[in-house]
């Protein structure tokens, strides 16, 4: 059962991870290279001398100095996130306060799993799947909507589309309150649909493992492989599952 302590623990782990990462020498070296080939970008000089990753996260806000506001910087991070885990982590950090806020409405309906863990996992999927060519504006709000939809709405709507309309008299009793499925049930439905569509079991097992831990690094240690191996397998699994859901929809 999800408890306030569990939710707080997960949020605390994210905060602790960020506090370490934001001034990590290795992370800063990587981040300084992100704008090295964009000398005309107003953010180029700021990025070159950055000493705290929070500066980049703050710059993704709409009042930043970039020509297209924070959208341009955030979009660049999303593009980098296709191959760069650190860039993806910065995008998730940018979205995190709004993700937590929007997830509160689902908390009463998700007792078996922490909905924040589910929506953070969904945010990673949303970042990887984002179409940077066609969706170049309102990037943060679009990613937030994609994350909430993937985490809480999509599986429920897929099931609802197959329901048969019945007259009221068909039912002996009517529930007084409509209860949404839990996040665990929604994930299980996605996995069932993907399995029936032929997605390999090892891909589904990996996705479940990633959702449970919330960290490719943790999964890598538990499976005695490198984080890069887990990221490569995760990307393959995401492609297979998305294709399977598109066929099944």
N, C-alpha and C positions, 0 to 999 in steps of 0.2 A: 504494500500500500504506500502511495506517495505521502510523505509527511513534510511539514515545513522544514524540518531539520535536513532531510535528504535534499530538498530543493536548494536550501541555503548552502549545503556542502558542495553541490555541483557548481553553483554560482561562485562560491569561494575558490574552488579549484580553478575556474576560468580566470578569476581576478588574480590569483597567485601566479598562474601561468603568464598572464599578460604583464604583470609587474616585473617578472624576470625577463621576458622576451623583449620588452620595449627598449631596454638599454643594453641588450646582449651585443657584444662586439661583432660576433659573426652575423647576426641579423642586420645590424646597422651597415656592415660592409655590403651585404646583398642589396639592401634598400637604396644605398647610394648609387648603385649601378643602374637602377630602374629607369632613371631619367637621363642617363649619360648620353644616350643617342638622340635626345630631344632638346637641343640647346635653345630652340625658339620658344619652348614652353616657359611661361612665367614662373613655374614652380621648379625649374631646372636648378637654379642657384641655391634655392632653399634645400632641395633634396641632396645636393652635393655635400653640404656641410651638416647634415642632420645628425643629431646626437640622441634623439628620442623618437621612437616610432609613433608616439602619440601625436607628434607634429603632423605626420601624414594623415592619421585618422581625423584630426581636427580640420585639416585642409580639404577633406572631402565634403565638408559642410558647404552650403550654397553661398556663403559670404566669403569664400576663399578668393585668392587673387587670380586664379586661372580664368582664361577667356570665357569659358563656359561654366564658371562656378565649380562647385564641388563635383558635378557630374563628370567633368573631363578627367579629373584625377581618379575618381572612383571607377570610371570605365576603364582607365588604364590598368588599375589594380585587378579588375575582373579579367581583363585580357591576359595579364600575367599569371593569374591564378590557374589557368589551364595547365601550366607546367611548373608553377612555383607555389609550393605549399605555404610559404610565408606570406605571399601576397593574398592568398585566400584567407589566411588567419586575420589579416588586417581588415579585409572586407567584413568578415564575421564580427570582428570587434566593433566596426563602425555600425553594424546593424543590431548589435546585442541589446542595448537599452530598449530599443523599440520592440525587438523580438520578445523580451521579457514582459514588457508592458502589454503587448497584444495577446500574449499567451495566458494572462491572468483570467480572461473570460472563460477559458477552456479548463482551468484547474478543477472546478467542482465536478467535471464529468470524466476526469482521468485519474482514477484512484490507484491503478495498478502500476503506473509508471510516471516518472516526473516529466510533465509536458515540455519543460524547458530543455531537457536532454533531447527530446524528440524534435523540437523545432530547430535546435542548433544543428542537429544532423541534417535536417531538411534544408537548412540554409546553405550548408556545404554543397548539397546536390543542386540547389538553385544557382549558386555561383558558377558551378561547373557547366551547367546547361544554358546559361544566359546567352542570348543572341546579341552580341555587341555590335553587329552590323545594323540591325533593324531597330534596336531599342537603346538609343543613345542619350535619351533624356529621361529625367525622373528615375534615375538608376536605383537609388536607395529604396524609394517607395515601390518600384517594380519588384525588386528582390524580396522585399518584405512580403508583398502580396504572394509571390511565388512560394516563399517559404511556408507561410500560413496555409496556403492551399494544399501544398504537398503533405504537410504534417497532419492537418486536421480535416480538410474538406473533401479532397479528391476521392479517397476510398469510399467515404460515406455517400457522396453523390453518385458514384458508379453503382453502388448497391441500390440506391433509391431509384435509379433509372429503370431497373428491372422489376420493380414492385408492381403488383396488380392492384388497380383501384377497386375497392369493394364498397358496397353500400353500408351505411352505419349499422343497419339491422343484421348484417352478417356476423358482427362481433357480439359475443355475450357481454363483455365488459370493455370499456375504453380506458386507456391510461390517462390520468389527469395531467401528467407532465411528460413531454417527449424528451427522452434522455439520449444524448449523442453517444456514439460508441467511444470506447476508450482509445487512447493512442496506441496501446498494445494491440487492440482488436483491429484498428486500421492498418497497422503494420502487418499483422498476420494476414489480413485480406489481400494486401499488395503481394505478399510472399506467395500466398496460395494461387493468386491469378498468374503470377510470373511462373510458378512451378508448372501449372497446367499448360502454359504456353511453351514449355520446353526449356526454360532457363536452367542451366546446370545447377545442381544442388550446392556445389562449392561456392558459386557466386552468391546464392541466397544466404548461406551460412556466414559468409564474410560480411554482408550487409547487416545481418542481425548482430554480429559481433561488434561492428563499428558503432551501431546505434547504442548498444549496451555500454561501451566504454567511452565513446565520444572522442577517441584519439587514435589515429593510425599508428602512432608511436607505441601506445600501450598494446595494441593488437599485434604489432610486429614483435614486441618482446615476448608476448604470450605464445606466439607461434614460432618463435626462434628463427625469424627471417628479418630482412632489412626493412625499414620504413618505405624505402623506394619500391620494394617488391609489393608491399601492401597497397601503396598508392596506384601502382600499375594494375594490380588485380581489381582494386576498387573501381577504377575508371572503366575497365572492361565490364565489370558487373553492372555498373550504372547504365552503360550503353545497352547491354542485353536486357535489363529490366525495363528500361524506357521503351525499347522496341516492342517488348512483349506486351506492355500495358497499352501501347498505341494500337496494337493488333486486337487486343481483347476489348478495348473500349467500344 
